[in-house]
């Protein structure tokens, strides 16, 4: 399951603390993995940051509670667009990596 959350740039420091907290816990963001993208870079609201997370549904129940003070889930159309862009980035990175190591 893939989800995208948005956070105002003014709360980015708070968001970073939440994302980096207790990286060795089973339910940590670090263990699951996430991508934090600047709105301007990804073609959306330049005043926001976007957090892309790919995890099991069970993880999101706890994650949303942790993120609630600083971030909220994106609108469906924004989420779909960002997920597609990140998947394309990952595919391009994998094909480039394959070309290097052939």
ROVOMI-297121 format. One record per residue (C-alpha): residue in one letter; x, y, z. Coordinates in nm, 3 decimals, always signed. Example, Ala and Ser with C-alpha at 12.3 -4.5 7.8 and 13.67 -1.06 7.14 Angstrom:
// residues 2
<dovex->a | px->+1.230 | py->-0.450 | pz->+0.780>
<dovex->s | px->+1.367 | py->-0.106 | pz->+0.714>
This chain:
// residues 102
<dovex->x | px->+0.000 | py->+0.000 | pz->+0.000>
<dovex->x | px->+0.133 | py->+0.342 | pz->-0.095>
<dovex->x | px->+0.030 | py->+0.671 | pz->+0.063>
<dovex->x | px->+0.139 | py->+1.032 | pz->+0.044>
<dovex->x | px->+0.110 | py->+1.291 | pz->+0.320>
<dovex->x | px->+0.165 | py->+1.665 | pz->+0.298>
<dovex->x | px->+0.326 | py->+1.896 | pz->+0.551>
<dovex->x | px->+0.369 | py->+2.273 | pz->+0.552>
<dovex->x | px->+0.735 | py->+2.370 | pz->+0.515>
<dovex->x | px->+0.707 | py->+2.561 | pz->+0.844>
<dovex->x | px->+0.659 | py->+2.227 | pz->+1.024>
<dovex->x | px->+0.937 | py->+2.043 | pz->+0.840>
<dovex->x | px->+1.168 | py->+2.032 | pz->+1.145>
<dovex->x | px->+0.894 | py->+1.873 | pz->+1.356>
<dovex->x | px->+0.822 | py->+1.626 | pz->+1.076>
<dovex->x | px->+1.188 | py->+1.528 | pz->+1.051>
<dovex->x | px->+1.199 | py->+1.454 | pz->+1.426>
<dovex->x | px->+0.897 | py->+1.224 | pz->+1.390>
<dovex->x | px->+1.036 | py->+1.046 | pz->+1.083>
<dovex->x | px->+1.380 | py->+0.992 | pz->+1.238>
<dovex->x | px->+1.263 | py->+0.896 | pz->+1.588>
<dovex->x | px->+1.367 | py->+0.552 | pz->+1.717>
<dovex->x | px->+1.496 | py->+0.417 | pz->+1.382>
<dovex->x | px->+1.541 | py->+0.061 | pz->+1.512>
<dovex->x | px->+1.183 | py->+0.011 | pz->+1.635>
<dovex->x | px->+0.971 | py->-0.235 | pz->+1.439>
<dovex->x | px->+0.716 | py->+0.035 | pz->+1.356>
<dovex->x | px->+0.963 | py->+0.314 | pz->+1.273>
<dovex->x | px->+0.951 | py->+0.516 | pz->+0.954>
<dovex->x | px->+1.320 | py->+0.442 | pz->+0.898>
<dovex->x | px->+1.260 | py->+0.067 | pz->+0.899>
<dovex->x | px->+0.965 | py->+0.088 | pz->+0.658>
<dovex->x | px->+1.131 | py->+0.350 | pz->+0.442>
<dovex->x | px->+0.994 | py->+0.677 | pz->+0.316>
<dovex->x | px->+1.075 | py->+0.949 | pz->+0.067>
<dovex->x | px->+1.046 | py->+1.315 | pz->+0.159>
<dovex->x | px->+1.002 | py->+1.540 | pz->-0.145>
<dovex->x | px->+0.989 | py->+1.917 | pz->-0.170>
<dovex->x | px->+0.666 | py->+2.039 | pz->-0.334>
<dovex->x | px->+0.850 | py->+2.258 | pz->-0.584>
<dovex->x | px->+1.074 | py->+1.971 | pz->-0.695>
<dovex->x | px->+0.788 | py->+1.727 | pz->-0.744>
<dovex->x | px->+0.562 | py->+1.974 | pz->-0.924>
<dovex->x | px->+0.312 | py->+2.053 | pz->-0.652>
<dovex->x | px->+0.258 | py->+2.320 | pz->-0.385>
<dovex->x | px->+0.601 | py->+2.481 | pz->-0.325>
<dovex->x | px->+0.499 | py->+2.566 | pz->+0.034>
<dovex->x | px->+0.466 | py->+2.199 | pz->+0.125>
<dovex->x | px->+0.672 | py->+1.886 | pz->+0.163>
<dovex->x | px->+0.537 | py->+1.546 | pz->+0.065>
<dovex->x | px->+0.608 | py->+1.216 | pz->+0.241>
<dovex->x | px->+0.576 | py->+0.900 | pz->+0.031>
<dovex->x | px->+0.544 | py->+0.576 | pz->+0.226>
<dovex->x | px->+0.506 | py->+0.223 | pz->+0.093>
<dovex->x | px->+0.406 | py->-0.016 | pz->+0.373>
<dovex->x | px->+0.147 | py->-0.261 | pz->+0.500>
<dovex->x | px->-0.191 | py->-0.124 | pz->+0.607>
<dovex->x | px->-0.118 | py->-0.207 | pz->+0.972>
<dovex->x | px->+0.178 | py->+0.034 | pz->+0.971>
<dovex->x | px->-0.039 | py->+0.326 | pz->+0.855>
<dovex->x | px->-0.268 | py->+0.302 | pz->+1.158>
<dovex->x | px->+0.020 | py->+0.395 | pz->+1.390>
<dovex->x | px->+0.190 | py->+0.622 | pz->+1.138>
<dovex->x | px->-0.113 | py->+0.846 | pz->+1.094>
<dovex->x | px->-0.134 | py->+0.901 | pz->+1.469>
<dovex->x | px->+0.232 | py->+1.002 | pz->+1.478>
<dovex->x | px->+0.199 | py->+1.231 | pz->+1.175>
<dovex->x | px->-0.131 | py->+1.390 | pz->+1.280>
<dovex->x | px->+0.021 | py->+1.700 | pz->+1.448>
<dovex->x | px->+0.228 | py->+1.796 | pz->+1.141>
<dovex->x | px->+0.100 | py->+1.623 | pz->+0.828>
<dovex->x | px->-0.218 | py->+1.501 | pz->+0.664>
<dovex->x | px->-0.295 | py->+1.266 | pz->+0.381>
<dovex->x | px->-0.303 | py->+1.428 | pz->+0.036>
<dovex->x | px->-0.606 | py->+1.452 | pz->-0.187>
<dovex->x | px->-0.648 | py->+1.141 | pz->-0.402>
<dovex->x | px->-0.544 | py->+1.307 | pz->-0.731>
<dovex->x | px->-0.229 | py->+1.458 | pz->-0.575>
<dovex->x | px->-0.142 | py->+1.126 | pz->-0.412>
<dovex->x | px->-0.181 | py->+0.934 | pz->-0.740>
<dovex->x | px->+0.037 | py->+1.185 | pz->-0.925>
<dovex->x | px->+0.316 | py->+1.177 | pz->-0.667>
<dovex->x | px->+0.310 | py->+0.797 | pz->-0.640>
<dovex->x | px->+0.339 | py->+0.774 | pz->-1.021>
<dovex->x | px->+0.631 | py->+1.020 | pz->-1.027>
<dovex->x | px->+0.819 | py->+0.839 | pz->-0.752>
<dovex->x | px->+0.763 | py->+0.498 | pz->-0.914>
<dovex->x | px->+0.897 | py->+0.639 | pz->-1.241>
<dovex->x | px->+1.203 | py->+0.776 | pz->-1.057>
<dovex->x | px->+1.265 | py->+0.434 | pz->-0.900>
<dovex->x | px->+1.230 | py->+0.255 | pz->-1.234>
<dovex->x | px->+1.472 | py->+0.497 | pz->-1.401>
<dovex->x | px->+1.719 | py->+0.453 | pz->-1.116>
<dovex->x | px->+1.698 | py->+0.074 | pz->-1.144>
<dovex->x | px->+1.750 | py->+0.078 | pz->-1.521>
<dovex->x | px->+2.043 | py->+0.317 | pz->-1.483>
<dovex->x | px->+2.191 | py->+0.098 | pz->-1.214>
<dovex->x | px->+2.151 | py->-0.205 | pz->-1.439>
<dovex->x | px->+2.334 | py->-0.026 | pz->-1.718>
<dovex->x | px->+2.627 | py->+0.041 | pz->-1.488>
<dovex->x | px->+2.659 | py->-0.317 | pz->-1.364>
<dovex->x | px->+2.508 | py->-0.476 | pz->-1.679>
